Amino acid sequence: MQRHLNTLYVTLDKSYLHKNGAAIEVSHNGETKLRVPFHNLDGIVCFGWDCCASAALMGACAEANVTLSFHTPHGKFLAASQGFTSGNILLRRAQYRFSDSPDASLEIARNIIAGKIANSRHVLLRAAREHSGKDINRCESLIKTTKHLLRGMQQVKKATDVEQLRGIEGEAASQYFSNFNCLLTNSQFTFSLRKRRPPTDPINALLSFLYSLLTHDCRSACESCGLDAQCGFLHAPPPR
């Protein structure tokens, strides 16, 4: 049997999540709204100030490696429920050694940044094909940016340290977001600049919200296989 792991998003405020046998049950005002088996889930994301979960559910999620996190109605992360850390200490020790090694960190970070730029370029190329023959100016602008991103991918291969990689990543992100407005087909929405804290327009708010969901899934994926989600290779750990 193939397992298709999914993330359950609970957006109904004042929902109550509890364990019902081998399933999670979501109820609201005493009425059952949803029941999902644990083995079908990889994560649960709750939105709202009054969304609650039982201790039994939190324990079952930890045992089943299902990440449970809580967010504000606007998507800001509040807290997460986590059980005992995976016993794969050898894997984490190897991860820490790689993180402390400049050469190993560079090799891993190089692949990550190359993949990120390649994905950004594919998004723009797809948009250019969709606008081909409809909006010549928009299509030309997108194609021009994809050429810049291609050069960025070539620069990634030649990077000699992670600081240089961070510069390449920043330049590629700037090029991508400079044409992000060309990806929007609804004239009621416009985008000029990526701003995170706080997002100043609907598009930036939506991007920040989606990044919060992606962060949840990435953290869940790392922890499910015994990796430390706080230990990376591109950015140095922040001082405490």
Residue pairs with C-beta under 8 A, 6 or more apart in sequence:
3 39
3 40
4 40
5 40
5 41
5 42
6 40
6 41
6 42
7 41
7 42
7 43
7 44
7 45
7 213
7 216
7 217
7 220
8 24
8 34
8 36
8 41
8 43
8 44
8 45
9 45
9 47
9 213
10 17
10 26
10 44
10 45
10 46
10 47
10 48
10 51
11 47
11 48
12 26
12 28
12 33
12 48
12 51
13 47
13 48
13 49
13 50
13 51
13 73
14 28
14 29
14 48
14 50
14 51
15 26
15 27
15 28
15 33
15 46
15 48
15 51
15 52
16 26
16 27
16 28
16 51
16 52
16 53
16 54
17 24
17 25
17 26
17 44
17 46
17 51
17 52
17 53
17 54
17 57
18 24
18 25
18 27
18 53
18 54
18 56
18 57
19 25
19 54
19 56
19 57
19 60
20 35
22 37
22 38
22 39
23 35
23 36
23 37
23 38
24 35
24 36
24 37
24 38
24 41
24 44
24 57
24 60
24 61
25 32
25 34
25 35
26 32
26 33
26 34
26 35
27 33
38 60
38 61
38 64
38 66
39 64
41 64
41 66
42 65
42 66
42 67
42 217
42 220
42 221
42 224
43 66
43 67
43 68
43 69
43 216
43 217
43 220
44 61
44 66
44 67
44 68
44 69
45 69
45 71
45 213
45 216
46 53
46 68
46 69
46 70
46 71
47 71
47 72
47 73
47 75
48 72
48 73
49 72
49 73
51 70
53 68
53 81
57 68
58 68
58 81
59 83
60 66
61 67
61 68
61 81
61 83
62 81
62 82
62 83
62 84
63 83
65 223
65 224
67 80
67 82
67 216
67 219
67 220
67 223
67 224
68 80
68 81
69 77
69 78
69 79
69 80
69 81
69 216
70 77
70 78
70 79
70 80
71 77
71 78
71 212
72 78
74 205
74 209
75 208
75 209
75 212
75 213
76 212
77 212
77 215
77 216
80 219
82 223
86 223
86 225
86 226
87 226
88 225
88 226
91 225
91 226
91 227
92 226
92 227
92 228
92 231
95 227
95 228
95 231
96 228
96 231
97 104
98 104
98 105
98 108
98 233
99 105
99 231
99 232
99 233
102 161
102 162
104 233
105 162
105 233
105 234
106 159
106 160
106 161
106 162
106 165
108 233
109 162
109 165
109 233
109 234
110 156
110 157
110 159
110 165
112 233
112 234
113 156
113 165
113 168
113 169
113 172
113 234
114 153
114 156
114 157
116 169
116 172
117 149
117 152
117 153
117 156
117 169
117 172
118 153
120 149
120 172
120 173
120 176
121 146
121 149
121 150
121 153
123 183
124 142
124 145
124 146
124 149
124 176
124 179
124 183
125 142
125 143
125 146
127 142
127 182
127 183
128 139
128 142
128 143
128 146
131 138
131 139
131 142
131 182
132 139
138 182
141 179
141 182
142 179
142 182
145 175
145 176
145 178
145 179
148 172
148 175
149 172
149 175
149 176
152 168
152 171
152 172
152 175
155 168
156 165
156 168
159 165
159 168
162 233
162 234
165 234
166 234
166 235
169 234
173 194
177 191
177 193
177 194
180 191
180 194
180 203
181 190
181 191
181 192
184 190
184 191
184 203
189 202
189 203
190 201
190 203
191 201
191 203
191 204
192 201
194 204
194 207
195 201
195 204
196 204
196 208
199 205
199 207
199 208
218 229
219 229
222 228
222 229
223 229
230 237
231 237
